[in-house]
């Protein structure tokens, strides 16, 4: 459905056009094959007559049906329908009278307006009227379906904008906290962090208003955020990008919540050897984000953090934008096996082995309390969000 000056402009549907073409051809075709099989000149005449009456049926479908039948004004509707059918009969009577003198004997028998002719034309008029009513209801159903799709799309767009609007202040709040901590320490690194924050703000103001951004810009945004956190914290932070990122477009803020969450888990609790490993692997058919961090929190505390604002909003965006083409694995491990069932550890290890075939990284994960996020976006059908 298109809009002109904020008013909907309803276009004709293919099936609607098909039924009008059917109305244009049905009567002439049946009558020609029945009465004038060997008289081709009459084919054109009957077609022109039917075409002359077709606008009347179109007006009936556009005006009378929605104005009276749809509004449940049944008495007026039936009265107007009878008047409409009578008008069609009068028009046909007038046309047939005009050409009767020019017709041969066979044609005159068809155009003589006798009782049989009246019944024949009345049946055709009734059939055409019923089809015109059906065309209106088909168009109405298709209009409602199209409007519903538009409303669903608008609802999704508004929801995405709402979720992004929540992500932006949430992200800025965490970044400003980092700067505040540095100013309390009177750190010489504070100006550098402010410069990086300016770069982040530029991205937020100018780029994030677009529906999609270049993956390279999103990666640069993540680098600036990681740079701020590295200045603030003394930890083993690794960020690597593999594959070609040129010309790939993604939704803004698609990955940052998971990166933020990694830092939050690693540094919210006092931990001597905090680490966070972040990788973005770009392949021809998919993009994979991997975030691994250790934490001093136990499994119960880790599980509660899954429901944080940032992660919930990002999951919501993924469900809207990639309803069946994303896989999000959030895996928690605890080094204290006495508090972890053997079955659970075995299941987690199996999933981790498929995500991290690198033995060294896998050993680090399994020998620490860790929080692991693996997000895969691709074209093939994938399971929706699932947790372990």
C-alpha positions, 0 to 999 in steps of 0.5 A: 500500500502506497501513501500520497499526502498521508492518504493510502493509495490502494493499488489493484492486486493481480488476482483482482485484475484476473477476475475483472479480465474473467468478467470481460471475457466470460459472457462473450466467450460462452455466448459465441461458442453457443450461438455464434460459433461460425460467425466471427463478426459477432464475437467482437460485437458481444465483447464490445457490449460486455466491455461497455457494461463492465464499468457499471459492475466495477462501480457497483463493486467499488461504491454499492458493496462497501457503502451498503452491504459492508455497512450492514444496510441490507434493505438499501443494498438489496433495493439498489441491487435490484435497481442496478440489475434492472438498469443493466437490463434496460441498457441491454434492451436499448443496445439490442433494439438498435442493432436488431434492424441490422441483424440477420435472422439468426442474430435477430433471434438472439437479440429479440428481447423475449422472456427467454432473452430476459432470463438469459441476460438476467442470469448473466447479470446476476452472476456478474453481480455476485462476482463483483461482490466477491471481487470487493471482498477479495480486495478487502481481505488483501488490503487488510492483510497488507495493512497488517503486514505494514503494522507488523513491520512498523511495530518491529521498526519501533521496537528495534528503535526502542531497544537501540535507544535503551542500548545507547544510554546503557552503553554511555553510562558504562563508559562514563563510569570508566572515565569517572573512575579514572578522574577519581584516580587522577590518572593521566590516561583520562584525556585519552579516554575522553578522546576515544569517547568523542569518537564513540559519540561521533559514531552514535550520533552520525552512524547509528541513526542509519538502519545498517552500518559498515561492519568495519565501522562497527568493529572500529567502534568496538576497538575504541570501547575496548581501548577505554576498558584497557586503559582503565583495567589491567587485564589480558584483553585480546581482540582479533578480527579475521576475514574480509569486512569490506562492504558488509553491512550490519545493524548498529550495536549488534555486538557491543552488548555482548562485549560489554557483558564480557568486561562486566563479568570479568571486572565486576568482581575482584579477580587477580588474573582477569582475561577477556578474549574477543574474536570476530570471524567473517566468512562468506556465509556467516559472521561469528562473534566469540567472547570469552571471559573469566569471573569470580562469580558462581554459576547462580550469579552468572545465570542472573546476569544473563538477564541484564538490560544490555543482553536482553535488548540485544537478544530482542534485536536479534529475534526481530532482525534474524528470527531464524538465521542466528544462533546465540550460545551462552555457556557458563562453566565453573572450575569447581566440579564438585558443584557441577553435575558430571552430565552438565560439564560433559554437555558444556565441554561438547558444545565448547569443543565445537565452538573452540577447537583451539585446545589452549583456549578450551583449557583456559575456559574449562579451568576457570569460572567463565562466561562464554558467548558465541553469536553466529549470523548466517543465511541458513536456518539455525536454532533460536536463542538457547542457553546452557 
